[in-house]
């Protein structure tokens, strides 16, 4: 391949000028084995990284993500970043989003790509993430057009009681009862907001926190479903905050009802401090 070949790939030279690029991403998680790259599995991370390497014509485009969603979980507000040489970025100008749309499968989209300060960190710089879990207790079941994103529940749910139980879970706590154990990972989190609302037959559970541990949101929702159909009282989910290990009594709600909808970051001049603060807390 000659140097004049316009399709020649360029190796990311970290010794030259490098820019950090933020991506705003959405995807239908139905056919993905989660976000994180896994050998032999179709994942969101590997799919986007392959597309970036193809479009940017570089050998490396490793993504750091705000939330590593599980298999089957969706996103409308996912955020990731990667570093790339200025020359590779400038070669595309403002066409990266359009070019990615041309090579990505329709179940994953990059809606925006922009240069951000070097201090921006999609994972450690986030102030909070917000997930929404959708449930329908409609007697006839979920509408066929939304069945991939809404959990069909066979019994009526008491949303007022579920919301009251959710309020008791807000705050700084050890959520070990609701998390799958991971070596070296803390289960202490700050849930900043947790609400349950109904609009006709659609019940939405919206939860916002500084971060979430593995399967935490789906377990929290699972505990509220037990309250909503009357199997446990309103105080039961909060009583589990006293546990010292994963609770066998909490069912993990199915993945397809869950969507990562928003990630919020501080102003640019506070990014470095936020990242340092978060890293210190995680260790």
N, C-alpha and C positions, 0 to 999 in steps of 0.2 A: 504494500500500500504506500503510495507516494505521499510526500509532505503536502502536495497540492490538493490531495483528495479531500473534498468538502465533507465527506462522511467519516473521515478519520477520527478515531476515538482519542481523547486526551486524558492523560493520567492526572489525577488531582495532586497538584504540587503544593503541599502545605507550607513550603518555605517561601512561596510567593504570596501575593495578596489574596486573602480569602474573605468571603462574605458569608454571613449567616442568613439563611432564608427560612421564613416562617410559612408553613402551609396550613390552610384551613380546609378540613376534609369532612366528607360525609360518606357513609356506606351502609348498604344493606348487609348485615352480618350473617344472613341465612346460610350462605354457601362458603363462609370462611371459618377456618379453625382458630378464630381469634385474631388479635392484632399481631402478636409477636411471632417472628419467624420460627418455624419448626421444620425439621427435615422431612421431606416427602409430603408436606401439608400445604394447602393453599391458605395463605394468611394475608391480611391487609398490608402489613409492613413489607413483606417480600414482594407483593404485587406492585406497590407504589415505588419501592426502591428499584425494581427492575425497569419500570417505566421511566424513572428519572435517569438511570444510567443510559437508557436508549436515547432519550430526547436530548440530554445534556452532552452525551458522548463522552462520559467520564467512566473511570473504573470504580469509583467509590461514591456512594451517596447514602451513608448510614443515617437513618432517622431516629431521633429522640422524640418520644411521644408524651402527651399529657396524661393519657389514661390507657393502660393496656387492657382493652376490653376482652372478655372471654368469647369463646366460640358461640356464635349465634346472636351476640349482642350487637346492636346497631349504633350508629352515630350520625348526628346532624351538626355537631359542633366540636369535632375532634381537632386537635392542634398538634403539629409536629414541627421539628426544625432539623435542618442539616446544613453542613458547611460545604462550600464549593468554591473553586477558584473564580476570581473575578472575570478572567478571560472566558471561562465556560458560561458564566451567567450573562455576560455582555453579548456573547454570540447569539443568544436567543432574544435579547431585548425584552419586550413585554409579551412575548408569545408563549411562555412556558405553560400557562394554564390551558390555552387552546391546543397546544401540541400534546399535552398529557391527555386531554379529552379524546384525542384521536387514537390513542394507543391503549387506554385503560378500558376494562370491561365496564358495561353500564352500571354495575352494582357498586362502583366506587368512583367518587369524583373529588378532584382538587378544585375548590372554588376560588381560592386566592393564593398567590405566592408573592411574597414581598421581602425585601431586605429589612432586617431588624438589627438592633445593636448586638455586638458580640456578647454582651452580658445576658441576653435573652436565653432562657432555658425552658423549653416547653414543659418539662417535667417538674423540676425543682423551683421554677420561678412562678408557678401558678398560685394565686391566692385561694382559689376554690374551683371545684368541678360541680356540675349539676347534672343529675340523672333524672329521667322520668320513666316510671313504669306504668304501663297501660293495661287495664283489666276491663272486661265486659261481663256483667252478670245477666245479660239479656237472656231471657228464657229460651229463645230460639237459637242462641249461639252468636258468635262474632260474624259480622258482615264478611263475606268472602274476599272483598277487596282489601280488608285490613287484617286478615287473619295472621299474616306474617309478622305483625307488630303489636298485636293485642292478645293478651291471655284470655281465653274463654273460661269463665268460672261458673260451675253448674248450680251454685246456690246463691241466694240473695245476700248482699253484703251491707252491713251497717256502717256507712261511711263516717258518720259522726263519731262513733266509737273508735274506728280505725284512726281517725285524725287525732282524737284525744290521746290514744296510745302512742302515736307518732311524736306528739309534743313532748312526751316523757322521755324520749330517746335523744332529744337535742342536748348538746353540750359537749364538754371534754370528758371522754370516758375511755375505758378499755373495752373494745368491742370484740374481744376474743371469742365470745359465745356465738358471734355471727360471722366469723371469718374462718377460712380454711388456713391451716397452719403452713407457714413458710419459714424455713430456717433463716434466722438472722433478721426477720422482719418484725417490726413492732405492730401491735394491734391497737395502739392508742391513737385516737382520732378526735377531731372536733367537728361534730355535726352542727352546722350553723342554722339550718332550716329544714324542716320535714313536715310536709302537709299532704293531706289526702282530700281530694275534692271529687264531686260527681257532676257530670253534665249528661243528663238523661241516663242511658245505660252504660256510659263510659266513666270508669273510675281511674283517676290519675294520682299516682304517688310521686311527688316531687321532693327530692332530697339533695341538699347542698352541703358539702364538707370541704375541709382543706385538702383531704385526700381520702381514698378508700382502700381497704385491704381486699384481698382476694375473696370474691363471692359475697362481700359485705352487703351491697345494696339488695341483691336478690334474697339474701337471708333475712334482712330487715323486713322486706315486703312479705316474705313467707310468714313471719311472725304476725304481721298485721292481718293477713288473710285468715289466720286462725282466730284472731279477735273478731274480725268482721263477720264471720259466720257463726260466732258464739261458742267456739270450742274452748276459748280462754278468755279471762276477764281483761279489762283495759290496762291493768297494771302488770300483766304477765311479761310482755316484752321488756319493759324497763327492769324487772326483777332479774333478768338474765345478765344485766350489766355487772352483777356481783360475781358472776362465774369466773373461774380461773382457766377454763378450757372450752373448746368448741362444744356447743350444746347439741346433743343428739335429738332434741325435741323440736329443733327449728328446721323446717323444710326449706330448701332452696327453691325459690320460684323459677320457673322455666326461663331460659335466656331470651327468647324471642320477644318478650314484652318490654325489654329494657333498652333504653336509648340514652347515650351520652349527648346532651343537648347544648352544653355551654361550659367554657373554661374561661376564667377571668384572670388577668394579669395586672400588676401595678404599673404606674407610669414608668417611662424609660429610665428616669433618674433614680428609681427605687429597685430596679431589676437585680442588680448585684447584691444588694442587702437582703432581698427576699430569698434569692438562691442560697446565700450563705446561711441564712436562718433556717431554711427548710432542710438543707443538708445536715446541719448540726442536730436538728430534732430527730431526723431519721436514724442517726447513729447513736 
